[in-house]
């Protein structure tokens, strides 16, 4: 019998160069660029915390010291803000890492997403864990929380999925279901197919940037054969898991924003500003002047 284990850690791969945002990312990591008044990585972290996770593992690059600095305590700044009566901002800064912990690990030689996830092995340990790709922001924590529950109940890995028109599937990893989707949007998975031709796609369910994985995936990553450019593909490790263990997809019904390009980033920033009571009216006024 599989012993259910709570998902306590989340791995955030953040070692990328952010080339689509150069020259800004020459100095500022994309993960720290603001969505409204909140760094993008903090929105990802808040999603994880909302799903009951309390250990954040950031896979960074030594060329991005600002990420580590973001998590470092700064009591002098907090006191200076309090002295100016800015208690709310001081509290936001003080809360970073206070009720949850962060581990920074490094991907010194980027070799794909599989390699990035593998860099979190020592920090995660022998427990199931989440992977949250920082180029995708979710509207809330409900998808991740459900995925954690499915992992606990099945003892197998879980991927978040979205249903797209069939003509779009060839740009993504696609599920090959082993049975029908249940009433909760959970799909049993037989295999995963990377960027199939439209006429060969096994479904219209594409993998999005949320995963809850059992720790044996680390062994699968270590056994991978490097592909194009020497990269280790996470999908290949997941396929190995799906071939021998329970594996599920969970259909997402939450808002999702692709911040991997400047236009998508702007879309997310506007959407989050409209949801913020302190920014909504001003944002609507600005949008009105440009339409």
C-alpha positions in Angstrom: 0.0 0.0 0.0 1.3 3.5 -0.9 1.8 5.7 2.1 0.3 9.1 1.5 2.9 11.9 2.1 2.2 15.6 2.3 3.8 17.8 -0.4 5.9 20.2 1.6 8.4 21.5 -0.9 8.2 23.4 -4.2 11.0 23.7 -6.7 11.1 26.9 -8.8 13.6 26.7 -11.7 14.9 30.3 -12.0 18.4 30.0 -13.6 17.3 31.2 -17.1 18.8 34.3 -18.6 15.5 35.9 -19.6 16.7 36.7 -23.1 13.3 37.9 -24.3 13.5 40.7 -21.7 17.0 41.9 -22.5 18.5 44.4 -21.9 16.4 44.7 -18.6 17.4 41.2 -17.5 21.1 42.1 -17.8 20.7 43.7 -14.4 17.4 42.5 -13.0 16.3 38.9 -13.0 13.0 38.5 -14.7 11.7 36.6 -11.7 12.1 39.9 -9.7 10.4 42.1 -12.2 7.1 43.4 -10.7 3.6 42.3 -11.5 1.8 45.3 -10.1 3.8 45.9 -6.9 4.8 42.3 -6.3 7.9 40.5 -7.7 6.8 37.7 -10.1 8.6 35.0 -8.0 6.6 36.1 -4.9 3.3 35.5 -6.7 4.6 31.9 -7.5 5.6 31.5 -3.8 2.2 32.7 -2.6 0.5 30.1 -4.8 2.7 27.4 -3.2 2.0 28.6 0.3 -1.7 28.7 -0.4 -1.5 25.0 -1.3 0.0 24.1 2.0 3.7 24.1 1.0 6.2 25.7 3.4 9.6 25.0 1.8 10.6 26.9 -1.4 13.5 25.6 -3.3 14.8 28.1 -5.9 17.1 26.8 -8.5 19.1 29.9 -9.5 22.3 30.9 -11.3 25.3 32.5 -9.7 25.0 35.2 -12.3 21.7 36.3 -10.6 22.8 37.3 -7.1 19.7 39.6 -6.8 17.5 36.5 -6.3 19.4 35.4 -3.3 19.4 39.0 -2.0 15.6 39.2 -2.3 15.3 36.4 0.4 18.1 37.8 2.7 16.9 39.4 5.9 17.2 43.2 6.0 16.4 44.5 9.5 17.9 47.9 8.8 15.5 48.5 5.9 12.6 47.3 8.0 13.4 49.7 10.8 13.9 52.6 8.4 10.5 52.0 6.9 8.9 51.8 10.3 10.5 55.1 11.3 8.8 56.7 8.3 5.5 55.2 9.2 5.5 52.7 6.4 4.5 49.8 8.6 2.6 47.9 5.8 5.6 47.8 3.5 7.9 46.9 6.4 5.6 44.0 7.3 5.6 42.7 3.7 9.4 42.7 3.7 9.7 41.1 7.1 7.3 38.3 6.1 9.6 37.1 3.3 10.7 33.7 4.6 9.3 34.2 8.1 6.6 31.5 8.2 8.2 29.4 5.4 11.7 28.6 4.5 13.7 29.0 1.4 16.7 27.1 0.0 18.7 28.5 -2.9 20.5 25.9 -5.0 22.4 26.6 -8.2 22.3 25.3 -11.8 25.8 26.2 -12.9 25.6 24.5 -16.2 22.0 24.8 -17.6 21.0 21.6 -19.4 17.3 21.8 -19.6 14.3 21.6 -17.3 15.0 18.0 -16.2 18.5 19.1 -15.1 17.1 22.1 -13.3 14.6 19.9 -11.4 17.4 17.5 -10.6 19.4 20.3 -9.0 16.8 20.4 -6.2 17.2 16.8 -5.2 19.3 17.4 -2.0 17.0 20.2 -0.8 13.8 18.2 -1.4 14.9 14.9 0.0 12.9 11.7 -0.4 9.4 13.3 -0.5 6.9 14.3 -3.2 7.4 17.8 -4.3 5.9 20.5 -6.6 7.5 22.1 -9.5 6.3 25.6 -10.5 7.6 27.1 -13.7 8.0 30.9 -13.1 6.9 31.8 -16.6 3.4 30.8 -15.8 1.3 32.6 -13.2 -2.0 31.1 -11.9 -5.0 33.0 -10.6 -5.0 31.1 -7.3 -3.7 28.0 -5.5 -6.7 25.7 -6.2 -5.1 23.8 -9.0 -1.9 23.1 -7.1 -3.8 22.1 -4.0 -5.9 19.6 -6.0 -2.8 18.2 -7.6 -1.1 17.7 -4.2 -4.3 15.8 -3.1 -4.2 13.6 -6.2 -0.6 12.8 -5.6 -1.3 11.8 -2.0 -4.3 9.6 -2.9 -2.7 7.8 -5.8 0.9 7.7 -4.8 1.9 8.8 -8.3 3.1 12.0 -10.1 0.6 14.6 -11.4 0.8 17.2 -14.1 -1.5 20.2 -14.6 -3.1 20.3 -18.0 -5.2 22.6 -20.2 -7.5 21.6 -23.0 -6.7 23.4 -26.3 -8.0 23.2 -29.9 -6.5 20.2 -31.6 -4.6 22.4 -34.2 -2.6 23.9 -31.3 -1.3 20.7 -29.7 1.9 20.3 -31.7 3.5 23.1 -29.7 3.2 21.3 -26.4 3.6 18.1 -24.4 0.4 16.2 -24.7 -1.3 13.6 -22.5 -2.0 10.1 -23.8 -4.9 9.1 -21.4 -5.4 5.6 -20.2 -9.1 6.3 -19.4 -11.8 9.0 -19.2 -11.5 12.1 -17.2 -13.5 11.9 -13.9 -16.0 14.5 -12.5 -13.1 16.3 -10.7 -11.1 16.8 -13.9 -8.6 14.1 -13.1 -7.3 12.1 -16.1 -5.4 8.8 -15.8 -2.3 8.9 -18.0 -0.6 6.1 -20.0 2.1 8.3 -21.7 3.2 11.8 -22.6 4.0 12.8 -26.1 6.2 15.8 -26.8 5.0 18.1 -29.6 3.1 15.5 -31.7 1.9 16.2 -35.2 -1.8 17.3 -35.0 -3.0 14.1 -36.7 -1.1 11.9 -34.3 -1.9 13.7 -31.0 -3.4 11.3 -28.5 -5.6 14.0 -26.9 -6.2 17.8 -26.7 -4.8 18.0 -23.1 -1.5 19.8 -23.0 0.9 20.0 -20.0 1.2 23.4 -18.3 3.9 24.5 -15.9 2.6 22.8 -12.7 3.8 19.4 -11.6 3.6 17.4 -8.4 6.2 14.6 -8.6 7.2 11.6 -6.5 10.9 11.6 -5.5 11.8 8.6 -7.8 11.7 11.1 -10.6 15.2 12.1 -9.5 16.6 8.7 -10.4 14.8 8.9 -13.7 16.5 12.3 -14.4 19.9 10.8 -13.5 19.4 8.0 -16.0 18.3 10.3 -18.9 20.2 10.4 -22.1 20.9 14.0 -23.1 19.0 15.2 -26.1 19.5 18.2 -28.4 22.0 20.6 -27.0 22.8 18.3 -24.2 19.6 19.0 -22.4 17.8 16.6 -20.1 14.1 16.7 -20.8 11.8 16.5 -17.8 9.1 15.0 -20.0 11.3 11.9 -20.7 11.6 11.3 -16.9 7.8 11.6 -16.5 7.2 9.2 -19.3 9.4 6.6 -17.5 7.3 7.2 -14.4 4.0 6.9 -16.3 5.1 3.6 -17.8 5.3 1.9 -14.4 3.4 3.9 -11.8 0.1 5.7 -11.3 0.3 9.0 -13.2 -2.5 11.6 -13.5 -3.3 14.9 -15.2 -5.5 17.5 -13.6 -7.5 19.8 -15.8 -7.0 23.4 -14.8 -9.9 25.8 -14.4 -8.0 28.7 -13.0 -6.7 31.8 -14.8 -3.3 31.3 -16.3 -0.8 33.9 -17.6 2.2 33.2 -19.8 4.8 35.7 -18.6 7.6 34.2 -20.8 7.4 37.2 -23.2 6.9 40.9 -22.8 3.3 41.0 -24.0 2.2 38.1 -21.8 4.0 39.8 -18.9 2.1 43.0 -19.5 -1.2 41.1 -19.7 -0.5 39.5 -16.3 0.5 42.8 -14.8 -2.7 44.4 -15.9 -4.8 41.5 -14.7 -3.2 41.5 -11.3 -3.5 45.3 -11.0 -7.2 45.1 -11.7 -7.6 42.6 -8.9 -5.8 44.8 -6.4 -8.2 47.3 -4.7 -5.4 49.8 -4.3 -4.6 49.8 -8.0 -7.8 48.8 -9.8 -9.3 52.3 -10.4 -6.1 53.9 -11.5 -5.4 51.0 -13.9 -8.9 51.2 -15.4 -8.4 54.9 -15.9 -5.1 54.4 -17.7 -6.6 51.6 -19.9 -9.5 53.9 -20.8 -7.1 56.6 -22.1 -5.4 54.1 -24.4 -8.6 52.5 -26.0 
